[in-house]
Amino acid sequence: MLASLQVALARDGIGTQFLPVRVGEAELAELHAGALGFRALGNRSAAYAWLFAQEIGGLRPRHVEALFALGVDTPDAVGEAVVRHEDEHRLGPIPEDADALVAFLNEEREARQRGTTIRRLRAEREAAALRAATEAEAARREHEKRRAAEFPFVAEFTCSIGQSRTSLQACLHAGGVGTEIELRNGGEHRVFKIHDVAEMGEWDGGALRVDLRRNFSIKAQNADETLVLGLVVRDRASGSVRYQRQAGRFGVLQVSN
């Protein structure tokens, strides 16, 4: 065994030049296991954890720790767990599917603690997940309903060249000339320039979206001779377009409601 451990140390790139001249097999195995990330767990040494992983077929240290914590600390215990898992028809080779086995064992322990079966436990989880999803969707719709009442329109500002879009800031400053966007939104009034236009709304990757109240007015001017400034105003509820225009350099987009 000592020779095989020395070969393993060399294979895994673990130097032996600093080892004591006389070292036993147990010490060498413990050193090798620790270098690979295995550690002592309960009454099981790091060397045992490493050998256990090799016997099963290449488990990672985290798998070994999880299995040992669940009381599965012998190859026979792993085999018994796999047999209990057979009803699932999903478990592949242990090294590739060790996570699935650990998940199954955790479910098994929880079901045992709650005095139920794994299938019932899963059914309860699925029902709870469905309820949570249904409640979340209802909450989202209610939020959208309230938001649509307060902000019935949405403005989409774009800055583009051909089919490619860039940041809106690029249309507000060019050749030393800066332009601005004037926005009246309900009782609020503000003028946005290149340094703060991002505060006007939310960038979705292609357009700056701004929630508009029922009464609004927008005036925007393009500063760039190559880029095109675009503005679309949509009805939030229906998505229908209420206004759509584009402007070249020094062109002005203006709309109100």
TIZA-982490 format. One record per atom (N, C-alpha, C, O): residue in three letters; x, y, z. Coordinates in steps of 0.02 Angstrom, whole numbers, padded with zeros to 5 digits, always signed. Example, Ala and Ser with C-alpha at 12.3 -4.5 7.8 and 13.67 -1.06 7.14 Angstrom:
// TIZA-982490
ala+00660-00284+00390
ala+00615-00225+00390
ala+00660-00165+00390
ala+00712-00166+00423
ser+00642-00112+00354
ser+00684-00053+00357
ser+00645+00002+00394
ser+00670+00057+00402
// end
This chain:
// TIZA-982490
met+00041-00061+00000
met+00000+00000+00000
met+00043+00063+00000
met+00025+00112-00032
leu+00100+00062+00035
leu+00143+00121+00038
leu+00167+00140-00031
leu+00169+00199-00048
ala+00185+00091-00071
ala+00209+00105-00139
ala+00153+00136-00181
ala+00165+00184-00217
ser+00093+00109-00175
ser+00037+00136-00214
ser+00020+00207-00193
ser+00002+00248-00235
leu+00027+00221-00128
leu+00013+00289-00105
leu+00066+00338-00131
leu+00050+00394-00148
gln+00128+00316-00134
gln+00181+00358-00160
gln+00169+00373-00235
gln+00181+00429-00258
val+00146+00323-00270
val+00129+00333-00341
val+00071+00383-00347
val+00072+00427-00390
ala+00022+00376-00302
ala-00035+00422-00304
ala-00014+00493-00288
ala-00039+00540-00319
leu+00031+00501-00240
leu+00056+00567-00224
leu+00090+00599-00283
leu+00081+00658-00297
ala+00131+00561-00318
ala+00165+00587-00376
ala+00116+00603-00432
ala+00123+00654-00466
arg+00066+00559-00442
arg+00016+00571-00493
arg-00022+00636-00482
arg-00036+00672-00530
asp-00039+00651-00419
asp-00079+00709-00402
asp-00037+00771-00390
asp-00062+00822-00368
gly+00028+00767-00405
gly+00071+00825-00399
gly+00086+00846-00329
gly+00100+00905-00316
ile+00084+00800-00282
ile+00097+00816-00212
ile+00168+00794-00195
ile+00183+00734-00195
gly+00211+00842-00181
gly+00281+00826-00168
gly+00292+00788-00103
gly+00252+00794-00057
thr+00344+00748-00101
thr+00359+00708-00041
thr+00426+00727-00011
thr+00449+00695+00036
gln+00459+00779-00039
gln+00526+00794-00015
gln+00528+00820+00056
gln+00580+00819+00088
phe+00469+00843+00081
phe+00468+00870+00149
phe+00440+00820+00199
phe+00431+00836+00258
leu+00427+00759+00177
leu+00401+00708+00223
leu+00458+00684+00268
leu+00516+00685+00248
pro+00441+00661+00329
pro+00492+00630+00371
pro+00522+00570+00336
pro+00489+00538+00293
val+00583+00554+00353
val+00616+00497+00321
val+00576+00433+00333
val+00568+00393+00287
arg+00552+00424+00393
arg+00514+00364+00410
arg+00441+00384+00420
arg+00425+00419+00469
val+00398+00363+00376
val+00328+00380+00381
val+00287+00318+00366
val+00301+00281+00319
gly+00237+00306+00408
gly+00196+00246+00399
gly+00142+00255+00347
gly+00129+00311+00324
glu+00112+00200+00328
glu+00060+00202+00277
glu+00001+00245+00299
glu-00027+00282+00259
ala-00019+00239+00363
ala-00077+00277+00387
ala-00064+00352+00383
ala-00108+00390+00361
glu-00004+00374+00403
glu+00011+00445+00400
glu+00014+00470+00328
glu-00010+00525+00313
leu+00042+00429+00284
leu+00047+00449+00214
leu-00022+00452+00182
leu-00036+00498+00143
ala-00065+00405+00199
ala-00134+00405+00172
ala-00172+00466+00197
ala-00209+00497+00158
glu-00163+00483+00260
glu-00197+00541+00288
glu-00173+00605+00255
glu-00214+00650+00241
leu-00109+00610+00243
leu-00080+00668+00210
leu-00107+00675+00139
leu-00127+00729+00117
his-00108+00619+00103
his-00131+00619+00034
his-00205+00638+00030
his-00226+00678-00012
ala-00245+00610+00075
ala-00317+00624+00076
ala-00330+00698+00091
ala-00371+00730+00058
gly-00294+00725+00139
gly-00303+00796+00157
gly-00284+00841+00100
gly-00317+00892+00089
ala-00231+00824+00063
ala-00210+00864+00006
ala-00262+00865-00049
ala-00265+00912-00088
leu-00302+00814-00053
leu-00355+00809-00104
leu-00421+00839-00081
leu-00470+00840-00118
gly-00423+00865-00019
gly-00483+00898+00005
gly-00527+00857+00050
gly-00579+00881+00072
phe-00507+00796+00065
phe-00547+00754+00111
phe-00526+00770+00182
phe-00469+00788+00195
arg-00573+00763+00229
arg-00558+00777+00299
arg-00592+00727+00344
arg-00639+00692+00324
ala-00567+00723+00405
ala-00596+00677+00454
ala-00666+00699+00472
ala-00679+00758+00483
leu-00712+00651+00475
leu-00782+00665+00491
leu-00806+00614+00543
leu-00807+00554+00530
gly-00824+00639+00601
gly-00845+00594+00654
gly-00788+00548+00673
gly-00732+00571+00688
asn-00801+00483+00672
asn-00748+00436+00689
asn-00713+00410+00626
asn-00675+00362+00630
arg-00727+00440+00570
arg-00696+00420+00507
arg-00639+00467+00490
arg-00647+00528+00491
ser-00581+00439+00475
ser-00522+00480+00459
ser-00527+00507+00388
ser-00568+00485+00348
ala-00485+00555+00373
ala-00482+00582+00306
ala-00462+00528+00256
ala-00487+00525+00200
ala-00416+00485+00278
ala-00394+00430+00234
ala-00452+00384+00218
ala-00460+00361+00162
tyr-00494+00369+00268
tyr-00553+00327+00256
tyr-00600+00360+00207
tyr-00627+00328+00162
ala-00610+00426+00215
ala-00655+00463+00170
ala-00630+00459+00098
ala-00669+00450+00052
trp-00564+00465+00090
trp-00534+00460+00023
trp-00543+00390-00007
trp-00563+00383-00064
leu-00527+00340+00034
leu-00534+00271+00010
leu-00607+00253-00005
leu-00621+00217-00052
phe-00652+00280+00036
phe-00724+00270+00025
phe-00743+00298-00044
phe-00780+00267-00082
ala-00718+00359-00059
ala-00734+00390-00123
ala-00707+00349-00180
ala-00740+00342-00232
gln-00646+00322-00172
gln-00617+00281-00225
gln-00656+00217-00235
gln-00666+00194-00291
glu-00679+00187-00181
glu-00716+00125-00184
glu-00783+00134-00221
glu-00803+00092-00260
ile-00816+00190-00207
ile-00880+00203-00240
ile-00870+00221-00313
ile-00910+00203-00356
gly-00815+00256-00326
gly-00801+00272-00396
gly-00787+00345-00409
gly-00811+00372-00459
gly-00748+00377-00366
gly-00728+00445-00381
gly-00772+00500-00355
gly-00780+00551-00388
leu-00802+00490-00296
leu-00843+00543-00267
leu-00799+00603-00248
leu-00740+00595-00232
arg-00828+00662-00250
arg-00792+00721-00227
arg-00798+00727-00152
arg-00843+00699-00122
pro-00752+00766-00121
pro-00755+00774-00048
pro-00823+00798-00023
pro-00846+00775+00029
arg-00856+00844-00060
arg-00920+00869-00037
arg-00973+00814-00037
arg-01018+00814+00006
his-00969+00768-00085
his-01017+00712-00086
his-01006+00666-00026
his-01053+00644+00006
val-00942+00653-00011
val-00926+00610+00045
val-00951+00641+00110
val-00980+00607+00152
glu-00940+00706+00119
glu-00962+00739+00180
glu-01038+00736+00187
glu-01064+00724+00241
ala-01073+00747+00131
ala-01146+00745+00134
ala-01171+00674+00150
ala-01218+00666+00189
leu-01141+00624+00119
leu-01162+00555+00132
leu-01147+00534+00204
leu-01188+00502+00236
phe-01088+00553+00229
phe-01071+00536+00298
phe-01119+00570+00347
phe-01138+00540+00397
ala-01138+00632+00333
ala-01184+00668+00376
ala-01252+00634+00378
ala-01289+00641+00427
leu-01269+00597+00326
leu-01332+00562+00322
leu-01327+00490+00347
leu-01374+00451+00343
gly-01268+00473+00373
gly-01258+00406+00400
gly-01241+00354+00348
gly-01241+00294+00363
val-01227+00375+00288
val-01208+00329+00234
val-01133+00333+00227
val-01106+00374+00189
asp-01098+00289+00264
asp-01025+00294+00266
asp-00990+00230+00251
asp-00931+00221+00268
thr-01025+00183+00218
thr-00993+00122+00194
thr-01017+00108+00124
thr-01072+00130+00105
pro-00978+00072+00083
pro-01001+00055+00016
pro-01067+00017+00017
pro-01109+00027-00027
asp-01076-00027+00067
asp-01138-00065+00071
asp-01198-00018+00083
asp-01252-00028+00054
ala-01188+00033+00125
ala-01241+00080+00138
ala-01259+00120+00075
ala-01318+00135+00064
val-01209+00135+00035
val-01222+00169-00029
val-01263+00124-00074
val-01311+00146-00106
gly-01243+00060-00078
gly-01280+00013-00119
gly-01353+00007-00098
gly-01397+00004-00140
glu-01365+00005-00033
glu-01434+00000-00008
glu-01473+00062-00026
glu-01532+00058-00043
ala-01441+00121-00022
ala-01475+00183-00039
ala-01493+00185-00113
ala-01547+00208-00132
val-01448+00159-00155
val-01462+00156-00227
val-01522+00111-00241
val-01564+00127-00283
val-01526+00055-00206
val-01582+00009-00215
val-01647+00043-00195
val-01698+00036-00230
arg-01646+00080-00140
arg-01707+00116-00119
arg-01726+00170-00169
arg-01785+00190-00173
his-01678+00193-00207
his-01690+00245-00256
his-01716+00218-00322
his-01736+00257-00366
glu-01717+00153-00331
glu-01732+00123-00396
glu-01801+00142-00422
glu-01811+00145-00482
asp-01848+00155-00377
asp-01915+00173-00400
asp-01916+00237-00440
asp-01962+00250-00479
glu-01865+00278-00430
glu-01863+00342-00466
glu-01843+00335-00539
glu-01862+00376-00580
his-01805+00282-00555
his-01783+00269-00623
his-01745+00328-00653
his-01748+00341-00713
arg-01708+00363-00611
arg-01672+00422-00636
arg-01599+00421-00617
arg-01561+00462-00642
leu-01579+00376-00576
leu-01511+00378-00549
leu-01462+00344-00597
leu-01469+00285-00613
gly-01413+00383-00620
gly-01363+00355-00664
gly-01303+00332-00623
gly-01310+00320-00563
pro-01244+00326-00655
pro-01184+00306-00618
pro-01171+00354-00560
pro-01178+00415-00568
ile-01151+00327-00503
ile-01145+00368-00442
ile-01098+00428-00451
ile-01117+00483-00430
pro-01039+00421-00480
pro-00997+00481-00484
pro-01031+00539-00520
pro-01022+00597-00501
glu-01070+00524-00574
glu-01104+00577-00611
glu-01168+00600-00576
glu-01188+00657-00584
asp-01200+00556-00539
asp-01265+00571-00510
asp-01264+00571-00434
asp-01315+00558-00401
ala-01206+00585-00406
ala-01201+00584-00333
ala-01245+00637-00301
ala-01273+00626-00247
asp-01253+00694-00334
asp-01296+00746-00307
asp-01368+00722-00302
asp-01403+00738-00253
ala-01391+00684-00352
ala-01459+00658-00351
ala-01468+00609-00293
ala-01520+00608-00261
leu-01417+00568-00280
leu-01421+00521-00224
leu-01424+00558-00158
leu-01464+00540-00114
val-01382+00609-00150
val-01383+00648-00088
val-01450+00682-00078
val-01477+00684-00023
ala-01478+00709-00133
ala-01544+00742-00128
ala-01597+00692-00108
ala-01641+00707-00067
phe-01593+00631-00136
phe-01641+00579-00118
phe-01636+00561-00045
phe-01686+00553-00010
leu-01575+00554-00020
leu-01565+00535+00050
leu-01590+00590+00097
leu-01617+00576+00150
asn-01580+00653+00077
asn-01607+00708+00118
asn-01683+00706+00119
asn-01714+00717+00171
glu-01713+00692+00062
glu-01786+00686+00060
glu-01809+00627+00102
glu-01859+00632+00138
glu-01773+00573+00099
glu-01790+00514+00138
glu-01789+00529+00212
glu-01834+00508+00249
arg-01737+00565+00234
arg-01732+00582+00305
arg-01788+00629+00326
arg-01818+00621+00379
glu-01803+00679+00284
glu-01857+00726+00300
glu-01924+00690+00304
glu-01964+00704+00348
ala-01937+00645+00256
ala-02000+00608+00256
ala-02006+00565+00319
ala-02059+00561+00349
arg-01951+00535+00338
arg-01951+00493+00398
arg-01965+00535+00460
arg-02003+00515+00504
gln-01934+00594+00464
gln-01945+00638+00522
gln-02016+00664+00525
gln-02042+00675+00580
arg-02048+00672+00468
arg-02116+00698+00466
arg-02169+00643+00465
arg-02229+00656+00463
gly-02146+00580+00465
gly-02192+00525+00467
gly-02233+00517+00404
gly-02292+00501+00406
thr-02201+00529+00346
thr-02236+00523+00282
thr-02191+00488+00232
thr-02138+00462+00250
thr-02212+00486+00169
thr-02172+00454+00117
thr-02140+00507+00073
thr-02161+00565+00072
ile-02089+00487+00036
ile-02056+00534-00009
ile-02105+00559-00062
ile-02105+00619-00078
arg-02146+00515-00088
arg-02194+00536-00140
arg-02243+00588-00113
arg-02259+00637-00146
arg-02267+00576-00052
arg-02313+00625-00023
arg-02277+00691-00009
arg-02304+00745-00018
leu-02215+00684+00014
leu-02175+00744+00028
leu-02167+00785-00036
leu-02174+00846-00035
arg-02151+00752-00091
arg-02142+00787-00154
arg-02208+00817-00178
arg-02210+00873-00204
ala-02262+00780-00169
ala-02328+00805-00189
ala-02345+00868-00150
ala-02372+00916-00177
glu-02329+00868-00084
glu-02341+00927-00043
glu-02299+00986-00067
glu-02323+01043-00070
arg-02236+00972-00085
arg-02192+01026-00109
arg-02218+01054-00175
arg-02218+01115-00185
glu-02238+01010-00220
glu-02263+01033-00285
glu-02326+01075-00276
glu-02336+01125-00310
ala-02370+01052-00230
ala-02431+01091-00217
ala-02415+01159-00187
ala-02445+01209-00205
ala-02366+01160-00142
ala-02346+01223-00111
ala-02314+01269-00162
ala-02327+01329-00162
ala-02273+01240-00207
ala-02241+01281-00259
ala-02293+01309-00307
ala-02288+01367-00329
leu-02344+01268-00322
leu-02398+01292-00367
leu-02437+01348-00334
leu-02454+01398-00366
arg-02452+01340-00269
arg-02488+01394-00233
arg-02447+01458-00233
arg-02473+01512-00244
ala-02382+01450-00219
ala-02338+01509-00217
ala-02335+01543-00285
ala-02336+01605-00289
ala-02331+01504-00339
ala-02328+01532-00406
ala-02393+01567-00423
ala-02393+01621-00453
thr-02450+01536-00404
thr-02515+01566-00417
thr-02523+01632-00379
thr-02547+01681-00407
glu-02501+01632-00315
glu-02506+01693-00275
glu-02460+01748-00303
glu-02478+01806-00304
ala-02400+01727-00326
ala-02353+01776-00353
ala-02381+01807-00417
ala-02373+01867-00429
glu-02412+01765-00459
glu-02441+01791-00521
glu-02499+01838-00507
glu-02507+01889-00540
ala-02540+01820-00457
ala-02596+01863-00439
ala-02570+01930-00412
ala-02597+01983-00428
ala-02517+01927-00372
ala-02488+01988-00345
ala-02458+02031-00401
ala-02464+02092-00401
arg-02426+01997-00450
arg-02397+02034-00506
arg-02452+02069-00547
arg-02444+02127-00566
arg-02507+02034-00559
arg-02561+02064-00597
arg-02592+02123-00560
arg-02610+02173-00590
glu-02599+02115-00495
glu-02627+02170-00455
glu-02581+02230-00456
glu-02603+02287-00461
his-02515+02216-00451
his-02466+02271-00454
his-02470+02306-00522
his-02469+02367-00525
glu-02474+02267-00576
glu-02479+02297-00643
glu-02543+02337-00651
glu-02544+02389-00683
lys-02597+02312-00621
lys-02661+02347-00625
lys-02656+02415-00591
lys-02679+02466-00617
arg-02626+02415-00531
arg-02618+02478-00494
arg-02571+02526-00532
arg-02583+02586-00535
arg-02518+02497-00560
arg-02469+02538-00597
arg-02500+02567-00660
arg-02487+02624-00678
ala-02542+02526-00694
ala-02575+02550-00754
ala-02623+02607-00739
ala-02633+02652-00780
ala-02654+02605-00680
ala-02700+02658-00660
ala-02661+02723-00648
ala-02686+02777-00665
glu-02602+02717-00620
glu-02561+02777-00606
glu-02522+02799-00667
glu-02514+02859-00679
phe-02497+02751-00705
phe-02456+02766-00764
phe-02485+02730-00825
phe-02462+02676-00843
pro-02536+02758-00857
pro-02570+02723-00912
pro-02530+02721-00977
pro-02549+02685-01023
phe-02475+02758-00981
phe-02435+02759-01042
phe-02362+02744-01027
phe-02338+02752-00971
val-02327+02721-01078
val-02255+02707-01072
val-02219+02737-01132
val-02239+02727-01189
ala-02166+02774-01118
ala-02125+02803-01172
ala-02062+02761-01180
ala-02033+02738-01131
glu-02041+02751-01242
glu-01981+02713-01257
glu-01935+02757-01300
glu-01950+02772-01357
phe-01879+02778-01271
phe-01829+02819-01306
phe-01774+02773-01333
phe-01750+02730-01297
thr-01756+02783-01396
thr-01701+02744-01426
thr-01652+02790-01461
thr-01668+02846-01481
cys-01591+02765-01469
cys-01539+02799-01506
cys-01505+02746-01549
cys-01477+02699-01523
ser-01508+02754-01615
ser-01487+02699-01658
ser-01454+02723-01721
ser-01458+02781-01741
ile-01420+02675-01753
ile-01393+02685-01820
ile-01410+02621-01859
ile-01384+02567-01843
gly-01451+02627-01908
gly-01476+02568-01942
gly-01518+02526-01895
gly-01563+02551-01862
gln-01501+02462-01891
gln-01536+02416-01846
gln-01502+02410-01778
gln-01527+02376-01734
ser-01445+02443-01769
ser-01407+02437-01707
ser-01425+02494-01660
ser-01430+02552-01680
arg-01435+02477-01597
arg-01452+02527-01547
arg-01394+02538-01498
arg-01355+02492-01484
thr-01389+02599-01474
thr-01338+02616-01425
thr-01371+02654-01368
thr-01432+02662-01367
ser-01331+02677-01321
ser-01358+02712-01264
ser-01390+02778-01284
ser-01369+02809-01333
leu-01441+02798-01248
leu-01476+02860-01263
leu-01430+02920-01256
leu-01440+02971-01290
gln-01381+02916-01212
gln-01335+02971-01201
gln-01300+02992-01265
gln-01283+03051-01275
ala-01288+02942-01310
ala-01251+02957-01372
ala-01289+03006-01416
ala-01257+03042-01455
cys-01354+03009-01411
cys-01394+03055-01451
cys-01401+03124-01420
cys-01428+03170-01450
leu-01375+03132-01359
leu-01383+03196-01324
leu-01320+03238-01321
leu-01319+03292-01292
his-01266+03213-01352
his-01205+03253-01352
his-01161+03229-01410
his-01145+03170-01416
ala-01141+03276-01453
ala-01098+03260-01510
ala-01064+03323-01535
ala-01095+03376-01539
gly-01001+03317-01552
gly-00964+03374-01579
gly-00963+03434-01533
gly-00963+03491-01556
gly-00962+03423-01470
gly-00961+03477-01421
gly-01028+03509-01409
gly-01033+03558-01372
val-01081+03482-01441
val-01148+03510-01433
val-01191+03462-01392
val-01193+03402-01406
gly-01225+03489-01342
gly-01269+03447-01301
gly-01341+03467-01309
gly-01357+03526-01316
thr-01385+03418-01309
thr-01457+03431-01311
thr-01489+03403-01248
thr-01454+03378-01204
glu-01556+03405-01245
glu-01589+03385-01183
glu-01657+03355-01198
glu-01684+03360-01254
ile-01686+03324-01145
ile-01754+03298-01148
ile-01793+03333-01093
ile-01775+03328-01034
glu-01847+03367-01111
glu-01889+03399-01062
glu-01951+03356-01051
glu-01986+03338-01099
leu-01964+03339-00989
leu-02019+03293-00973
leu-02064+03324-00920
leu-02041+03341-00865
arg-02128+03330-00936
arg-02179+03346-00886
arg-02220+03283-00877
arg-02249+03256-00925
asn-02222+03259-00817
asn-02255+03195-00803
asn-02302+03205-00744
asn-02282+03203-00686
gly-02367+03215-00759
gly-02413+03233-00706
gly-02394+03301-00679
gly-02389+03350-00717
gly-02383+03306-00614
gly-02363+03369-00584
gly-02289+03379-00581
gly-02265+03430-00554
glu-02250+03333-00608
glu-02177+03337-00606
glu-02149+03366-00671
glu-02175+03352-00725
his-02097+03406-00664
his-02065+03435-00723
his-01989+03431-00713
his-01963+03450-00661
arg-01955+03407-00766
arg-01882+03402-00759
arg-01851+03403-00829
arg-01880+03380-00878
val-01790+03429-00831
val-01751+03430-00893
val-01691+03383-00883
val-01653+03390-00835
phe-01683+03336-00929
phe-01630+03286-00924
phe-01577+03298-00978
phe-01593+03312-01036
lys-01514+03294-00957
lys-01458+03301-01003
lys-01417+03236-01002
lys-01436+03187-00969
ile-01362+03236-01037
ile-01323+03174-01046
ile-01302+03143-00980
ile-01300+03081-00975
his-01288+03183-00929
his-01260+03156-00867
his-01314+03125-00822
his-01297+03086-00777
asp-01378+03142-00832
asp-01429+03115-00787
asp-01489+03085-00823
asp-01539+03068-00790
val-01485+03077-00889
val-01543+03051-00925
val-01561+02980-00905
val-01618+02960-00911
ala-01512+02941-00880
ala-01526+02873-00858
ala-01575+02871-00800
ala-01609+02821-00789
glu-01579+02927-00762
glu-01625+02931-00706
glu-01698+02938-00728
glu-01744+02932-00688
met-01707+02952-00792
met-01775+02965-00817
met-01818+02902-00817
met-01878+02906-00808
gly-01787+02843-00827
gly-01826+02781-00830
gly-01782+02720-00820
gly-01733+02722-00783
glu-01801+02666-00853
glu-01766+02603-00845
glu-01742+02578-00913
glu-01781+02571-00959
trp-01677+02565-00918
trp-01647+02540-00980
trp-01658+02465-00985
trp-01642+02427-00939
asp-01686+02444-01042
asp-01700+02372-01050
asp-01652+02338-01098
asp-01664+02281-01119
gly-01598+02372-01115
gly-01548+02343-01160
gly-01553+02371-01230
gly-01505+02366-01269
gly-01610+02400-01247
gly-01618+02429-01314
gly-01654+02495-01313
gly-01650+02534-01361
ala-01689+02509-01259
ala-01727+02571-01253
ala-01732+02592-01181
ala-01728+02551-01135
leu-01740+02658-01171
leu-01752+02684-01104
leu-01827+02691-01096
leu-01858+02731-01130
arg-01856+02652-01051
arg-01928+02651-01040
arg-01947+02697-00982
arg-01917+02694-00928
val-01996+02740-00995
val-02018+02789-00945
val-02092+02782-00934
val-02131+02785-00982
asp-02113+02772-00872
asp-02184+02769-00855
asp-02214+02839-00857
asp-02187+02886-00828
leu-02270+02846-00892
leu-02302+02912-00900
leu-02371+02913-00867
leu-02410+02866-00874
arg-02384+02967-00832
arg-02451+02977-00804
arg-02499+02999-00860
arg-02479+03008-00917
arg-02562+03006-00842
arg-02612+03022-00894
arg-02597+03089-00928
arg-02607+03096-00988
asn-02574+03137-00889
asn-02556+03202-00918
asn-02480+03207-00922
asn-02445+03204-00871
phe-02454+03215-00982
phe-02382+03219-00991
phe-02366+03260-01053
phe-02408+03272-01096
ser-02303+03281-01056
ser-02277+03311-01117
ser-02203+03296-01121
ser-02168+03294-01071
ile-02180+03284-01183
ile-02109+03266-01194
ile-02083+03309-01251
ile-02116+03318-01302
lys-02022+03334-01242
lys-01987+03370-01295
lys-01914+03347-01294
lys-01879+03357-01244
ala-01892+03316-01348
ala-01825+03288-01350
ala-01791+03308-01415
ala-01823+03308-01468
gln-01725+03323-01412
gln-01688+03344-01471
gln-01625+03301-01479
gln-01591+03285-01431
asn-01611+03283-01542
asn-01552+03243-01558
asn-01493+03288-01572
asn-01500+03339-01605
ala-01434+03268-01547
ala-01373+03309-01558
ala-01326+03278-01608
ala-01279+03311-01630
asp-01336+03215-01627
asp-01286+03180-01668
asp-01307+03178-01742
asp-01366+03170-01758
glu-01259+03187-01787
glu-01274+03189-01858
glu-01279+03119-01889
glu-01304+03111-01945
thr-01257+03068-01853
thr-01259+03000-01879
thr-01314+02959-01846
thr-01347+02919-01880
leu-01323+02968-01782
leu-01372+02928-01745
leu-01442+02957-01751
leu-01452+03016-01763
val-01491+02912-01743
val-01562+02932-01748
val-01594+02926-01680
val-01591+02873-01648
leu-01626+02979-01658
leu-01662+02978-01594
leu-01734+02957-01608
leu-01767+02984-01652
gly-01759+02907-01571
gly-01826+02883-01581
gly-01868+02886-01517
gly-01841+02881-01462
leu-01933+02895-01526
leu-01979+02897-01469
leu-02044+02863-01489
leu-02074+02878-01540
val-02064+02816-01446
val-02128+02782-01455
val-02166+02788-01389
val-02138+02776-01335
val-02229+02806-01392
val-02272+02808-01333
val-02327+02756-01343
val-02362+02757-01393
arg-02332+02711-01294
arg-02381+02657-01299
arg-02432+02661-01242
arg-02419+02687-01188
asp-02491+02635-01257
asp-02542+02625-01205
asp-02521+02563-01166
asp-02511+02510-01195
arg-02513+02571-01100
arg-02487+02515-01060
arg-02533+02454-01063
arg-02508+02398-01070
ala-02598+02463-01058
ala-02644+02407-01055
ala-02647+02368-01120
ala-02645+02307-01119
ser-02652+02404-01176
ser-02661+02370-01241
ser-02597+02362-01280
ser-02593+02320-01325
gly-02547+02402-01264
gly-02485+02400-01302
gly-02488+02438-01368
gly-02439+02440-01405
ser-02545+02468-01382
ser-02553+02505-01445
ser-02510+02567-01446
ser-02498+02598-01394
val-02486+02585-01506
val-02442+02643-01513
val-02483+02707-01519
val-02527+02712-01561
arg-02468+02755-01476
arg-02503+02820-01476
arg-02462+02873-01513
arg-02490+02922-01539
tyr-02397+02863-01514
tyr-02352+02911-01547
tyr-02289+02875-01567
tyr-02263+02835-01528
gln-02263+02890-01627
gln-02200+02859-01649
gln-02166+02906-01699
gln-02193+02919-01753
arg-02107+02931-01680
arg-02069+02975-01724
arg-01994+02963-01715
arg-01972+02935-01665
gln-01956+02985-01766
gln-01883+02984-01763
gln-01856+03051-01784
gln-01889+03088-01820
ala-01795+03067-01761
ala-01766+03132-01778
ala-01691+03124-01789
ala-01657+03088-01753
gly-01667+03160-01842
gly-01595+03163-01855
gly-01565+03220-01816
gly-01594+03244-01767
arg-01505+03242-01837
arg-01470+03294-01799
arg-01511+03358-01793
arg-01535+03386-01842
phe-01518+03380-01731
phe-01554+03440-01712
phe-01630+03435-01723
phe-01667+03483-01713
gly-01653+03375-01744
gly-01725+03364-01750
gly-01756+03360-01681
gly-01724+03338-01633
val-01819+03380-01676
val-01855+03382-01612
val-01914+03334-01613
val-01952+03333-01662
leu-01920+03295-01561
leu-01978+03251-01550
leu-02020+03282-01496
leu-01995+03298-01442
gln-02085+03290-01510
gln-02128+03324-01461
gln-02197+03292-01461
gln-02228+03283-01513
val-02221+03275-01401
val-02287+03244-01394
val-02314+03262-01325
val-02277+03272-01278
ser-02381+03266-01321
ser-02412+03281-01256
ser-02480+03248-01253
ser-02508+03228-01304
asn-02506+03243-01193
asn-02573+03214-01184
asn-02606+03250-01125
asn-02663+03235-01107
// end
